[in-house]
Amino acid sequence: MIVGCQVAEYADQLYSINGQLSHVRKQVRSRVIVQFSVIEALLGKILTLHFITGEEEHLLRSDGPLGPVKSRARICFALGLINKLEFDDIDKYAKIRNSLAHRFDVSSSASDPEVRKWVLETTFYKNLPKDNSFNDDMSLVGGIFMLTMVLKTRLSQVRRCKVLQEPFPITWNNEY
């Protein structure tokens, strides 16, 4: 589990690349949409590793039962592959992604009141040092980047489910 001090360490790493993020304001919408696609793919990979080999293809198709990202996140949470904070953050970033992808009236992505409300509720934002070094856009991009790193860590922790892949040995005793 990623705890507050680890989030703060990641925030420190983001501070160190602050200069590199100065151009973020112009690219927030596209960065969030692309980064959320990475999150969606990571959830699919986490599930693929957990599922029995060969059974995931029809489940994870875009028209399959686990095609939508919220469905993937919900089953990952139900299986214990991600925790409640990660699940809640995925839900918030999904709302942000959808807002940015489907509304063209959002002038400065993260400063839009609806988007900002969701950003303020994320684990990343709640664990930022309170010195206001991060503007709204940097908080949004940094938070979705942080969630991606957390899910990459989860991916490395998942093991393929083998319980049901091995046949149950049945032996008969004919001494009756």
N, C-alpha and C positions, 0 to 999 in steps of 0.2 A: 504494500500500500504506500502510495506517495503521501507523505505527511507535510505539514506546513513548512517545516525547515527545509525540506527538499524543494518545495515550490519556491521558497525564498532564494535558494541557491540557483534555481533556474532563472528566477527574476534577475539575479545578479549577472548571470550570463547574458541575459537580454540587454541589461544596461551597458555591458561592454561592447555590444554591437549597435548601440544607439545611433551612432553616425551612419551606419549602414541602413538603418530603418528610417532615416529622415525623408526618404522619397516615398514612404509607405502611403502617405495621405492620398496621393494620386492613384494608387493601385489597390486600395483596400478592398473594394468590391471584388475584383478579379482574384486577389490573393485569398480571400475568404472562401470564395466558390471553389477554387482549385484545391485549397487546403482541406476543405470539407470533403471533397472527392477522395482525398488521401485517407481521411478518417473512415469514410464509407468502405473503401477498399481494405483498410486494416481490420475493420470489424468482420468483413467477409473472410479474410485470411485467418483470423482468430477462430471463427466458426469452422472453417475448412480443416484446420488442424485438429479441432476437437471432434468433428464428425467422423463416422466410419468412412473409410476411403471409398470414393466413387459415389457416395450418396448426396454430396453437397451440390452438385452441378444444377440439378433441377430446383433445389430449394433456394439457391442464391441468384437465380436469373432475375432480371429486372421485373418480370411478370410472375415470379415465384412468391411463395409465402414469406420468404425472408429477403425479398428484393429491396423493399424500402429500408432506409437507414434506421428509422425508429424501430422497425421490427427486428432488425439485426441487433440493435442495442438492447432491446427488451429481452431477447433470448440470451444474449451474452450475460446480462444481469441475472436472469433467472437461473442460469447454469453456474453462476459464481465466477464467471470469467472476467467481469469488471465489477467494480463496487458501485454503491449508490451515488456517491459524488460524481464519479465518471459518467454514470448513466444520466444523471441530472444535467451535467454539463453538455453531454452530447445532445440532449433534448433542447437546451438553450441555443447551442450553436446551430442546430438544425433549423430552429425558428429564424435565427439571424441570417443564415444562408438563404433560406427561402424568401425572406423579406428582401434581401439584396438582389436575388436573382429575378424576382418577379415584380419588383416595384422600381420604376425608373425615376421616381420623384425624390429619392433619397439623395440629397445633394452631397453631404459629407457623411458617408456610411455610419460610422460609430457615433456621430453626434446627433443622429436622428433619435428623437425621444424614445420611440419604441425599441430600437436596437440598443440604445444606451441602457435602458432598463434591464434588458437581458444580460448585457455585458456586466453590469454591476452585481448581478446575482451569481456570476460564475465563481468557481473555486479559485481560479487564477487571480481574478481581480480582488477577491476578499483577502488573499494572502500577499498582495503587493505591499511593499513598504509604503508608508503613508506620507511620502515626501513629494507626491504629485509630479514625479519626473516623467511619468507615462501619460501622454495625452490619450484621448478616447480611442483614436485609431490604433495607436501602439498597443493599448490594452486589449483591443479586439484581436489584432493580428498576433500579439504575443500569447494571448490566451489560447487561441486555436492551435498555435504552434506547440504550446505546452501540452495540450490535450493529445496532439499527435504523438509527441514523445512518450507520454504515459501509455498510450495504446501500443506503441512499438515495444515498450517494456513488457506489457501484458502479452504481446505476441511471443516474446522470447520465453515466457513462463508457461505457455499452454503446451500440453502434451496430447498426442493423439489418443483418443478413447480406444482402449483395447479390450475392455471387459466383454463387450458383446461380439467382438470379432473372433474370439477363440471359442471353438465348440465346447460345450459342456460335456465332460466325459461321463458316459453312462456304461456301467458294467452290470451284468446280471450274474447272480449267484444261482447256479442250477442245482443246489444241494437240497431242494425241498422235495 
